[in-house]
């Protein structure tokens, strides 16, 4: 990615406590993350040299704003932006293979031009490119049903009562669920016209599937000798979600 949206207000609110050098390090880490579309490597000296920053400053910022995973240091919000960007490119490529974008339907002009002038709200909505879509719903995608966050969370609590309860549902978590909901809906839509109830039924079976995993429900110890207990945010992360569906956490059962 050579371009990404930058929310000045959110950034200032979350970084007021940083020193000048930490602020610079954070911005450069984000630039590196988006440019490479990859997690930040765990080789801190090498990363620091590339950013022209001290190792301790870089490590401090990574510890606060990124999550250390087996792939490197990840930033959840950046992952969502990159995923949206990659999906956009995939759609553009698909349109190109079909001979370009679908032709727009020609609208017959009306005899009364004031009909369009009297609807300024519609004009603002279609031309305001800086407006960020509501993250609470699935973006338009072939008429798929909107993501029902509350009902999915309720199903999670119902079928996985021993896992950590959802107390906070922030934008990052909403984004993860929105993406997984859309993936499930698109898969189901290949077979028939999909309804909200179809997607909720899928998540019901998915949570029941998780409940059968001793590892995910803390009934066996992980490699460090302590039980691992998943939560909904961890479950909805792309790599974890795929592994759960494939049954890779059910080998110890």
RAMOTA-V369692 format. One record per residue. N is the residue number from 0. PHI is phi in whole degrees, -180 to 180 (* if undefined). D_CENTER is the distance of its C-alpha to the mean C-alpha in whole Angstrom. Layout:
N:PHI:D_CENTER ; N:PHI:D_CENTER
This chain:
0:*:16 ; 1:-106:19 ; 2:-150:18 ; 3:-149:15 ; 4:-71:15 ; 5:-127:16 ; 6:-88:17 ; 7:-62:20 ; 8:-62:21 ; 9:-62:17 ; 10:-63:18 ; 11:-62:22 ; 12:-61:21 ; 13:-92:20 ; 14:-128:22 ; 15:-60:25 ; 16:-84:26 ; 17:-78:26 ; 18:-75:29 ; 19:-60:29 ; 20:-69:29 ; 21:-66:26 ; 22:-60:24 ; 23:-63:25 ; 24:-62:24 ; 25:-63:20 ; 26:-63:20 ; 27:-70:22 ; 28:-65:19 ; 29:-64:16 ; 30:-61:18 ; 31:-64:19 ; 32:-62:15 ; 33:-70:14 ; 34:-66:18 ; 35:-89:18 ; 36:56:14 ; 37:-137:15 ; 38:-60:15 ; 39:-71:18 ; 40:-60:21 ; 41:-85:22 ; 42:-79:26 ; 43:-61:26 ; 44:-57:29 ; 45:-67:28 ; 46:-64:25 ; 47:-63:27 ; 48:-65:30 ; 49:-67:27 ; 50:-85:26 ; 51:61:30 ; 52:-132:29 ; 53:-70:31 ; 54:-61:29 ; 55:-67:29 ; 56:-68:27 ; 57:-62:25 ; 58:-63:24 ; 59:-62:24 ; 60:-68:21 ; 61:-62:19 ; 62:-64:21 ; 63:-89:19 ; 64:-111:16 ; 65:-128:15 ; 66:-114:15 ; 67:-76:17 ; 68:-126:16 ; 69:-67:19 ; 70:-93:17 ; 71:129:17 ; 72:-87:16 ; 73:-110:12 ; 74:-117:10 ; 75:-62:7 ; 76:-66:7 ; 77:-64:8 ; 78:-60:6 ; 79:-67:4 ; 80:-65:7 ; 81:-66:9 ; 82:-63:7 ; 83:-61:8 ; 84:-64:11 ; 85:-67:12 ; 86:-66:12 ; 87:-63:14 ; 88:-63:16 ; 89:-63:17 ; 90:-67:18 ; 91:-64:20 ; 92:-65:21 ; 93:-63:22 ; 94:-64:24 ; 95:-64:26 ; 96:-67:27 ; 97:-89:28 ; 98:100:30 ; 99:107:28 ; 100:-64:26 ; 101:-59:28 ; 102:-66:31 ; 103:-72:30 ; 104:-69:33 ; 105:-74:36 ; 106:-96:36 ; 107:-68:40 ; 108:-63:41 ; 109:-90:43 ; 110:-74:46 ; 111:-119:45 ; 112:-64:42 ; 113:-67:42 ; 114:-64:40 ; 115:-82:37 ; 116:-69:38 ; 117:-83:38 ; 118:-125:34 ; 119:-65:33 ; 120:-62:30 ; 121:-63:29 ; 122:-63:29 ; 123:-64:27 ; 124:-69:24 ; 125:-88:25 ; 126:-109:25 ; 127:-83:23 ; 128:-78:21 ; 129:-87:20 ; 130:-75:18 ; 131:-88:15 ; 132:-61:14 ; 133:-63:13 ; 134:-76:10 ; 135:-75:12 ; 136:-126:12 ; 137:-70:11 ; 138:-60:12 ; 139:-55:16 ; 140:-155:16 ; 141:66:19 ; 142:73:20 ; 143:-72:18 ; 144:-64:18 ; 145:-66:16 ; 146:-70:13 ; 147:-100:16 ; 148:-61:14 ; 149:-61:17 ; 150:-72:19 ; 151:-66:16 ; 152:-62:16 ; 153:-63:20 ; 154:-66:20 ; 155:-61:18 ; 156:-65:21 ; 157:-68:24 ; 158:-95:23 ; 159:-130:22 ; 160:-67:25 ; 161:-86:25 ; 162:-83:21 ; 163:-61:20 ; 164:-74:20 ; 165:-83:17 ; 166:-106:19 ; 167:-128:16 ; 168:-122:13 ; 169:-86:12 ; 170:-65:9 ; 171:-62:7 ; 172:-68:8 ; 173:-60:8 ; 174:-65:4 ; 175:-60:4 ; 176:-67:7 ; 177:-58:7 ; 178:-68:6 ; 179:-67:8 ; 180:-59:11 ; 181:-65:11 ; 182:-62:12 ; 183:-65:14 ; 184:-62:16 ; 185:-65:16 ; 186:-68:18 ; 187:-67:20 ; 188:-69:21 ; 189:-70:23 ; 190:-98:25 ; 191:-165:26 ; 192:-69:25 ; 193:-92:22 ; 194:-114:22 ; 195:-57:20 ; 196:-62:23 ; 197:-65:22 ; 198:-70:18 ; 199:-65:19 ; 200:-63:22 ; 201:-64:19 ; 202:-67:17 ; 203:-60:21 ; 204:-65:22 ; 205:-64:19 ; 206:-69:19 ; 207:-63:23 ; 208:-60:22 ; 209:-63:21 ; 210:-61:24 ; 211:-86:26 ; 212:-90:24 ; 213:-65:27 ; 214:-66:24 ; 215:-69:21 ; 216:-102:24 ; 217:74:26 ; 218:-93:29 ; 219:-137:29 ; 220:-84:29 ; 221:-83:27 ; 222:-63:28 ; 223:-87:29 ; 224:88:31 ; 225:-114:29 ; 226:-70:27 ; 227:-102:23 ; 228:-125:21 ; 229:-75:18 ; 230:-130:16 ; 231:-66:13 ; 232:-62:10 ; 233:-62:12 ; 234:-62:12 ; 235:-85:9 ; 236:-64:8 ; 237:-50:8 ; 238:-68:11 ; 239:-67:13 ; 240:-59:12 ; 241:-64:14 ; 242:-66:17 ; 243:-66:17 ; 244:-59:18 ; 245:-79:20 ; 246:79:22 ; 247:-75:22 ; 248:-102:22 ; 249:-109:25 ; 250:-70:27 ; 251:-90:29 ; 252:-73:30
